[in-house]
Amino acid sequence: MSDFPNFNIDFEWLNEYENKQVILNVTEVDHNIMSEFNIDPSFFDDDMEEPSCNEIIQKPPTEEKILVSNEIKENDHKSKEIKGFVPISLGDIDKYDAQQKNKNTVRKHDSNLKKLKTFLKQQQLPTVITQIEMKELDNILCMFILSIRKENGDEYETTSLRSFVSSIDKELQLNNYQFTIAKGQRQGFPRFRETLSVS
């Protein structure tokens, strides 16, 4: 016995029309098919016709639909953030780089001045360099730059020594010290500058 259902559909009348090459009106064929399969003709109502392409009118979205659409986009945006990423622009990258450079500069400046203060304490000198006269500070800075070493005892590279000098000079300028290490009208510390040039 076959597993498939037995559809007793008689298509003899279709074959008869085909063999005789009888051209039927579409409406007649439809009625014949509907009567063959016991389909109620009222199911097919002319009023239910689909509108043509020319008859379809695109209605503008209502304000409510726009708000719903925006809410869906916002929620979709938030879901993307939750998955581990946030939108980043090139401006954000530049801002981040600048902030990190500033943080690193401040951190390096504070670290350099801390080493100088440690040296001043060891020499039993005032730890605020702006309270020391230029001639005395000139000699102190020479001693500092020649004696400073890394924690493992190695000498600092030239770039690191320049960083110390830059931090010291910046501290002097920020506190309106009478003299500066850099070139200019207020340039001082001749001995320290000479030591730096031959180092």
KOLNULUM-984913 format. One record per residue (C-alpha): residue number from 1; residue in one letter; x, y, z. Coordinates in steps of 0.25 Angstrom, whole numbers, plus 5000, padded with zeros to 4 digits. Each point is the difference from the previous one (the first is absolute). Layout:
+------+-------+------+------+------+
: lonu : kolpa :   c1 :   c2 :   c3 :
+------+-------+------+------+------+
:  NUM :     A :    X :    Y :    Z :
...
+------+-------+------+------+------+
***
This chain:
+------+-------+------+------+------+
: lonu : kolpa :   c1 :   c2 :   c3 :
+------+-------+------+------+------+
:    1 :     M : 5000 : 5000 : 5000 :
:    2 :     S : 5006 : 5013 : 4996 :
:    3 :     D : 5004 : 5011 : 5011 :
:    4 :     F : 4995 : 5011 : 4991 :
:    5 :     P : 4985 : 5005 : 5000 :
:    6 :     N : 4992 : 4996 : 4988 :
:    7 :     F : 4995 : 5012 : 4993 :
:    8 :     N : 4988 : 4996 : 4991 :
:    9 :     I : 5001 : 5012 : 4990 :
:   10 :     D : 4994 : 4998 : 4987 :
:   11 :     F : 5007 : 5008 : 4989 :
:   12 :     E : 4993 : 4993 : 4989 :
:   13 :     W : 4992 : 5013 : 4996 :
:   14 :     L : 5013 : 5008 : 4999 :
:   15 :     N : 5007 : 4989 : 4991 :
:   16 :     E : 4987 : 5000 : 4991 :
:   17 :     Y : 5001 : 5015 : 4998 :
:   18 :     E : 5015 : 4999 : 4998 :
:   19 :     N : 4998 : 4989 : 4989 :
:   20 :     K : 4989 : 5007 : 4993 :
:   21 :     Q : 5008 : 5013 : 5001 :
:   22 :     V : 4988 : 5007 : 5005 :
:   23 :     I : 5003 : 5014 : 5005 :
:   24 :     L : 4992 : 5003 : 5012 :
:   25 :     N : 4997 : 5013 : 5007 :
:   26 :     V : 5008 : 5002 : 5012 :
:   27 :     T : 4987 : 5002 : 5008 :
:   28 :     E : 4995 : 4987 : 4995 :
:   29 :     V : 5012 : 4993 : 5004 :
:   30 :     D : 5000 : 5006 : 5014 :
:   31 :     H : 4986 : 4996 : 5002 :
:   32 :     N : 5003 : 4986 : 4995 :
:   33 :     I : 5012 : 4999 : 5010 :
:   34 :     M : 4991 : 5005 : 5011 :
:   35 :     S : 4989 : 4991 : 4998 :
:   36 :     E : 5010 : 4988 : 4998 :
:   37 :     F : 5006 : 5003 : 5014 :
:   38 :     N : 4987 : 5005 : 5007 :
:   39 :     I : 5005 : 5014 : 5002 :
:   40 :     D : 4990 : 5011 : 5003 :
:   41 :     P : 5001 : 5010 : 4989 :
:   42 :     S : 4997 : 5011 : 5009 :
:   43 :     F : 5013 : 4998 : 5007 :
:   44 :     F : 5006 : 5008 : 4988 :
:   45 :     D : 4994 : 5014 : 5001 :
:   46 :     D : 5003 : 5010 : 4990 :
:   47 :     D : 5001 : 5011 : 5011 :
:   48 :     M : 5012 : 4993 : 5005 :
:   49 :     E : 5009 : 5003 : 4988 :
:   50 :     E : 5014 : 5005 : 5003 :
:   51 :     P : 5002 : 5014 : 4996 :
:   52 :     S : 5009 : 5002 : 4988 :
:   53 :     C : 5014 : 5007 : 5002 :
:   54 :     N : 4994 : 5013 : 4995 :
:   55 :     E : 4989 : 5000 : 5011 :
:   56 :     I : 5010 : 4997 : 5011 :
:   57 :     I : 5002 : 5013 : 5008 :
:   58 :     Q : 5012 : 5001 : 5009 :
:   59 :     K : 4995 : 5007 : 5013 :
:   60 :     P : 5010 : 5008 : 5008 :
:   61 :     P : 5004 : 4994 : 5013 :
:   62 :     T : 4993 : 5006 : 5012 :
:   63 :     E : 5007 : 5006 : 5012 :
:   64 :     E : 4997 : 4988 : 5008 :
:   65 :     K : 5006 : 4991 : 4990 :
:   66 :     I : 5013 : 5009 : 4999 :
:   67 :     L : 5001 : 5000 : 5016 :
:   68 :     V : 4999 : 4985 : 5000 :
:   69 :     S : 5010 : 4998 : 4989 :
:   70 :     N : 5010 : 5010 : 5007 :
:   71 :     E : 4998 : 4992 : 5013 :
:   72 :     I : 5003 : 4987 : 4993 :
:   73 :     K : 5013 : 5006 : 4994 :
:   74 :     E : 5004 : 5005 : 5014 :
:   75 :     N : 4998 : 4987 : 5006 :
:   76 :     D : 5007 : 4993 : 4989 :
:   77 :     H : 5012 : 5010 : 5002 :
:   78 :     K : 5000 : 4997 : 5015 :
:   79 :     S : 5000 : 4985 : 4998 :
:   80 :     K : 5012 : 5002 : 4991 :
:   81 :     E : 5007 : 5007 : 5012 :
:   82 :     I : 4996 : 4989 : 5009 :
:   83 :     K : 5007 : 4990 : 4991 :
:   84 :     G : 5013 : 5006 : 5003 :
:   85 :     F : 5002 : 5012 : 4991 :
:   86 :     V : 4997 : 5015 : 5000 :
:   87 :     P : 5000 : 5009 : 4988 :
:   88 :     I : 5013 : 5007 : 4998 :
:   89 :     S : 5004 : 5012 : 4990 :
:   90 :     L : 5013 : 5005 : 4996 :
:   91 :     G : 4998 : 5012 : 5009 :
:   92 :     D : 4998 : 4991 : 5012 :
:   93 :     I : 5014 : 4993 : 4996 :
:   94 :     D : 5007 : 5014 : 5000 :
:   95 :     K : 4993 : 5004 : 5013 :
:   96 :     Y : 5004 : 4987 : 5006 :
:   97 :     D : 5015 : 5001 : 4995 :
:   98 :     A : 5001 : 5015 : 5005 :
:   99 :     Q : 4994 : 4996 : 5014 :
:  100 :     Q : 5010 : 4988 : 5001 :
:  101 :     K : 5012 : 5009 : 4996 :
:  102 :     N : 4996 : 5010 : 5010 :
:  103 :     K : 4998 : 4990 : 5011 :
:  104 :     N : 5014 : 4994 : 4997 :
:  105 :     T : 5006 : 5014 : 5000 :
:  106 :     V : 4994 : 5003 : 5013 :
:  107 :     R : 5004 : 4987 : 5006 :
:  108 :     K : 5015 : 5001 : 4994 :
:  109 :     H : 5001 : 5014 : 5006 :
:  110 :     D : 4995 : 4996 : 5014 :
:  111 :     S : 5010 : 4988 : 4999 :
:  112 :     N : 5012 : 5009 : 4996 :
:  113 :     L : 4997 : 5010 : 5011 :
:  114 :     K : 4998 : 4989 : 5010 :
:  115 :     K : 5014 : 4995 : 4997 :
:  116 :     L : 5006 : 5014 : 5001 :
:  117 :     K : 4993 : 5002 : 5014 :
:  118 :     T : 5006 : 4987 : 5005 :
:  119 :     F : 5014 : 5005 : 4996 :
:  120 :     L : 4997 : 5013 : 5007 :
:  121 :     K : 4996 : 4993 : 5012 :
:  122 :     Q : 5013 : 4992 : 5000 :
:  123 :     Q : 5008 : 5012 : 4999 :
:  124 :     Q : 4992 : 5007 : 5011 :
:  125 :     L : 4996 : 5011 : 4991 :
:  126 :     P : 4986 : 5007 : 4998 :
:  127 :     T : 4991 : 4991 : 4992 :
:  128 :     V : 4993 : 5012 : 4993 :
:  129 :     I : 5009 : 5004 : 4989 :
:  130 :     T : 4994 : 5013 : 4998 :
:  131 :     Q : 5004 : 5004 : 5014 :
:  132 :     I : 5015 : 4998 : 4996 :
:  133 :     E : 5008 : 5012 : 4994 :
:  134 :     M : 5004 : 4998 : 4986 :
:  135 :     K : 5016 : 4999 : 5002 :
:  136 :     E : 4998 : 4989 : 5011 :
:  137 :     L : 4989 : 4993 : 4992 :
:  138 :     D : 5009 : 5000 : 4988 :
:  139 :     N : 5011 : 4992 : 5008 :
:  140 :     I : 4989 : 4991 : 5006 :
:  141 :     L : 4994 : 4996 : 4986 :
:  142 :     C : 5014 : 4997 : 4995 :
:  143 :     M : 5002 : 4990 : 5012 :
:  144 :     F : 4987 : 4994 : 4998 :
:  145 :     I : 5001 : 4997 : 4985 :
:  146 :     L : 5014 : 4994 : 5001 :
:  147 :     S : 4996 : 4991 : 5012 :
:  148 :     I : 4987 : 4995 : 4997 :
:  149 :     R : 4999 : 4985 : 4996 :
:  150 :     K : 4989 : 4990 : 4997 :
:  151 :     E : 4996 : 4990 : 5011 :
:  152 :     N : 5009 : 4990 : 4995 :
:  153 :     G : 5012 : 5009 : 5000 :
:  154 :     D : 5001 : 5003 : 4985 :
:  155 :     E : 5001 : 5014 : 4994 :
:  156 :     Y : 4988 : 5007 : 4994 :
:  157 :     E : 5000 : 5001 : 4985 :
:  158 :     T : 5001 : 5014 : 4994 :
:  159 :     T : 4985 : 5001 : 4997 :
:  160 :     S : 4997 : 4997 : 5015 :
:  161 :     L : 5009 : 5011 : 5004 :
:  162 :     R : 4994 : 5010 : 4991 :
:  163 :     S : 4986 : 4996 : 5006 :
:  164 :     F : 5006 : 5003 : 5014 :
:  165 :     V : 5005 : 5014 : 4995 :
:  166 :     S : 4986 : 5003 : 4993 :
:  167 :     S : 4992 : 4996 : 5013 :
:  168 :     I : 5009 : 5009 : 5008 :
:  169 :     D : 4999 : 5012 : 4991 :
:  170 :     K : 4985 : 4998 : 4999 :
:  171 :     E : 4999 : 5001 : 5015 :
:  172 :     L : 5008 : 5012 : 5000 :
:  173 :     Q : 4992 : 5007 : 4989 :
:  174 :     L : 4986 : 4996 : 5007 :
:  175 :     N : 5005 : 5006 : 5013 :
:  176 :     N : 5005 : 5013 : 4993 :
:  177 :     Y : 5014 : 4998 : 5004 :
:  178 :     Q : 5009 : 5011 : 4997 :
:  179 :     F : 5009 : 4992 : 4990 :
:  180 :     T : 4998 : 4988 : 4991 :
:  181 :     I : 5009 : 4989 : 4994 :
:  182 :     A : 4994 : 5002 : 4986 :
:  183 :     K : 5005 : 5011 : 4991 :
:  184 :     G : 4994 : 5014 : 5001 :
:  185 :     Q : 5001 : 5013 : 5007 :
:  186 :     R : 4999 : 4993 : 5014 :
:  187 :     Q : 5010 : 4989 : 4997 :
:  188 :     G : 5009 : 4997 : 5011 :
:  189 :     F : 5007 : 4987 : 5006 :
:  190 :     P : 5013 : 5002 : 4992 :
:  191 :     R : 5008 : 4989 : 5007 :
:  192 :     F : 4988 : 4990 : 4999 :
:  193 :     R : 4998 : 5003 : 4985 :
:  194 :     E : 5015 : 4998 : 4997 :
:  195 :     T : 5000 : 4986 : 5008 :
:  196 :     L : 4988 : 4996 : 4991 :
:  197 :     S : 5007 : 5004 : 4987 :
:  198 :     V : 5012 : 4991 : 5004 :
:  199 :     S : 4993 : 4989 : 5005 :
+------+-------+------+------+------+
***
